[in-house]
Amino acid sequence: MKIALIEDRKSRMERYAADLDFLQSSKTVSIITGADFDTLTLALSKGTTDVLKEYDCIALHRSALSIEIIDTIKGYCKLKKKPLIFFSGGISSNVFKDTDYPFLQINAKDFYSSNLTLFLENCEQSKAVNLLILQFGKRWKLSLLLDIRNHIAVAQNTKSEILIKRVKDLKVNSLIKSEITAKTKDVPFDNDFASINAEQIRKVKEIIDQLIYETI
């Protein structure tokens, strides 16, 4: 498990990092700054993405790179399904998306907060990348579960279950799918485009409620 932290201003990292010693000593992180930053961006400006292949996740200061390089990195992450993090002081709203690939846009101060330590510790222990820990810390799962339950409840309360016609329409994050499938085999989560009926939707919501109770 290796994470690239691409930061053109090392002083920002030193100023904001909640646990700078842990960040700098972590074997999970490669901090790319200074001359290494120049070398990397030069390669990317030429469209060479091989410089990224050793990393399982890429975090970068968005304002430090040109639009062309950013597009190259985004295209690479989409192709390889690699998690991507954009951080910047100019980002006012933290947004997570998990459609083509896991993507988090986050304010620089929030990125360098104590959640970064939790995120890296989880990467080391689980050998997996969970960007929601960066956004929500220890409460990441509860926030995700509440969003899913609210989405289903809106459909049910407005008698618009038709909005949820396929498994994909449930908007269940891959991090939660395994927990639901451990409790029921009635919903074909292995096929995003499989049809789903009202009873299956009700069952998923019931499990979500149970998981929320276990998380609180």
Salt bridges, closest charged atoms under 4 A:
GLU7 OE1 - ARG12 NH2 2.72
GLU7 OE1 - HIS61 ND1 3.86
ASP8 OD1 - ARG12 NH2 3.15
ASP8 OD1 - HIS61 ND1 2.65
ASP100 OD2 - LYS78 NZ 3.86
ASP169 OD1 - ARG166 NH2 3.49
GLU179 OE2 - LYS141 NZ 2.82
ASP192 OD1 - LYS177 NZ 3.05
GLU199 OE2 - ARG202 NH2 2.60
GLU206 OE1 - ARG202 NH1 2.94
GLU206 OE2 - LYS203 NZ 3.47
ASP209 OD1 - ARG149 NH1 3.33
ASP209 OD2 - LYS205 NZ 3.54
GLU214 OE2 - LYS183 NZ 3.59
